[in-house]
Amino acid sequence: MATDFDKLIGECSFATARSSGSGGQHVNKVETKVLLSFDIQNSPFLTQAEKEVLTEKLKNRITRDGILQLTSETERSQLMNRKAVIRKFENLIERALQPVKKRKSTRPTAASVIKRLERKKQISEKKKNRGGRIDD
């Protein structure tokens, strides 16, 4: 698993743009939004298996050219947005490369089986009592 994020971040390219939303004059003239682009397939620090896993798990975030793109525009400064997008990138890669735990099948406890059957009996009785009227 690639845990050396400094090397991966070195491969990323960053671009800036003007953020959207409210903010008045500041937002209209300052490029605080940061866009991170990472080419998964051409990364020398990822193994082929890791590239396949990332491509499969992050397919909704990858462009047709195979570029992973992330943005951050929540902060007011470019530096803070750059740190935020790097943090987002690290979390995304780390979560995608974690192996999925296999589910161990379990059996219901004896108490839960009895409780379920008792509840079924109660519902059955309630429905039985809903029958039509008996005329005397």
C-alpha positions as CSV (number, residue, x, y, z in Angstrom):
1,M,0.0,0.0,0.0
2,A,1.4,3.4,-1.0
3,T,1.7,5.2,2.3
4,D,4.4,7.7,1.1
5,F,2.0,10.5,0.2
6,D,4.8,13.0,-0.3
7,K,5.8,11.2,-3.5
8,L,2.3,11.0,-4.7
9,I,1.6,14.6,-4.0
10,G,4.8,15.5,-5.9
11,E,3.1,13.9,-9.0
12,C,0.0,16.0,-8.6
13,S,-0.5,19.2,-10.6
14,F,-2.4,22.1,-9.0
15,A,-4.3,24.8,-10.7
16,T,-6.2,27.8,-9.3
17,A,-9.5,29.4,-10.2
18,R,-12.0,31.9,-8.9
19,S,-14.3,30.4,-6.3
20,S,-18.0,30.5,-6.8
21,G,-20.6,31.7,-4.4
22,S,-21.0,34.8,-2.3
23,G,-18.2,36.8,-0.9
24,G,-18.3,40.2,-2.6
25,Q,-15.3,41.9,-4.2
26,H,-12.8,39.5,-2.7
27,V,-14.3,36.4,-4.4
28,N,-14.5,38.3,-7.8
29,K,-10.8,39.1,-8.0
30,V,-8.9,36.4,-6.1
31,E,-8.2,32.9,-7.3
32,T,-8.7,30.8,-4.1
33,K,-10.2,27.6,-5.5
34,V,-7.6,24.9,-5.9
35,L,-7.9,22.0,-8.4
36,L,-5.7,18.9,-7.9
37,S,-5.1,16.6,-10.8
38,F,-3.5,13.2,-10.5
39,D,-2.7,10.8,-13.3
40,I,-3.2,7.3,-11.8
41,Q,-2.1,5.2,-14.7
42,N,1.2,7.0,-15.2
43,S,2.2,7.0,-11.5
44,P,5.6,5.3,-11.0
45,F,4.9,5.0,-7.2
46,L,1.8,2.9,-7.5
47,T,1.8,-0.8,-8.3
48,Q,-0.4,-2.1,-11.1
49,A,-2.7,-3.7,-8.6
50,E,-3.1,-0.4,-6.7
51,K,-3.8,1.4,-10.0
52,E,-6.6,-1.1,-10.8
53,V,-8.1,-0.8,-7.4
54,L,-8.0,3.0,-7.5
55,T,-9.4,3.1,-11.0
56,E,-12.3,0.8,-10.0
57,K,-13.2,2.4,-6.7
58,L,-12.8,6.0,-7.9
59,K,-14.3,5.7,-11.3
60,N,-16.9,8.4,-10.6
61,R,-14.1,10.9,-9.9
62,I,-11.8,10.0,-12.8
63,T,-12.1,11.7,-16.2
64,R,-12.1,9.9,-19.5
65,D,-8.3,10.6,-19.8
66,G,-7.7,8.7,-16.5
67,I,-7.1,11.8,-14.4
68,L,-8.3,12.0,-10.8
69,Q,-9.5,15.5,-10.1
70,L,-10.4,17.0,-6.7
71,T,-11.2,20.6,-5.8
72,S,-11.4,22.7,-2.7
73,E,-13.0,26.1,-2.4
74,T,-14.3,26.2,1.2
75,E,-11.5,28.3,2.7
76,R,-10.9,32.0,2.0
77,S,-7.2,31.6,1.2
78,Q,-5.5,29.7,-1.6
79,L,-3.0,28.1,0.8
80,M,-5.7,26.8,3.1
81,N,-7.6,25.4,0.1
82,R,-4.4,23.7,-1.1
83,K,-3.9,22.0,2.3
84,A,-7.6,21.0,2.3
85,V,-7.4,19.4,-1.2
86,I,-4.2,17.6,-0.3
87,R,-5.9,16.2,2.9
88,K,-8.9,15.2,0.8
89,F,-6.6,13.4,-1.7
90,E,-4.7,11.5,1.0
91,N,-8.0,10.4,2.7
92,L,-9.5,9.3,-0.6
93,I,-6.4,7.3,-1.6
94,E,-6.0,5.7,1.8
95,R,-9.7,4.7,2.0
96,A,-9.7,3.3,-1.5
97,L,-6.6,1.2,-0.9
98,Q,-7.8,-0.3,2.3
99,P,-8.8,-4.0,1.8
100,V,-12.4,-4.8,2.3
101,K,-13.1,-6.9,5.3
102,K,-15.0,-10.1,4.5
103,R,-18.2,-10.5,6.4
104,K,-18.4,-13.4,8.8
105,S,-21.8,-15.0,8.7
106,T,-23.4,-15.3,12.1
107,R,-26.4,-17.1,13.5
108,P,-29.3,-15.4,15.4
109,T,-29.2,-15.9,19.1
110,A,-31.8,-18.3,20.7
111,A,-33.4,-15.3,22.5
112,S,-33.8,-13.4,19.3
113,V,-35.4,-16.4,17.6
114,I,-37.9,-16.8,20.5
115,K,-38.7,-13.1,20.5
116,R,-39.3,-13.1,16.7
117,L,-41.6,-16.2,17.0
118,E,-43.5,-14.6,19.9
119,R,-44.1,-11.5,17.9
120,K,-45.3,-13.5,14.9
121,K,-47.8,-15.3,17.2
122,Q,-49.1,-11.9,18.5
123,I,-49.6,-10.5,15.1
124,S,-51.3,-13.7,13.9
125,E,-53.7,-13.6,16.9
126,K,-54.5,-9.9,16.2
127,K,-55.3,-10.8,12.6
128,K,-57.4,-13.8,13.6
129,N,-59.5,-11.6,15.9
130,R,-60.3,-9.2,13.0
131,G,-62.6,-11.8,11.5
132,G,-66.2,-11.1,10.5
133,R,-69.0,-10.7,12.9
134,I,-70.8,-13.7,14.3
135,D,-74.6,-13.1,14.5
136,D,-76.3,-14.6,17.5
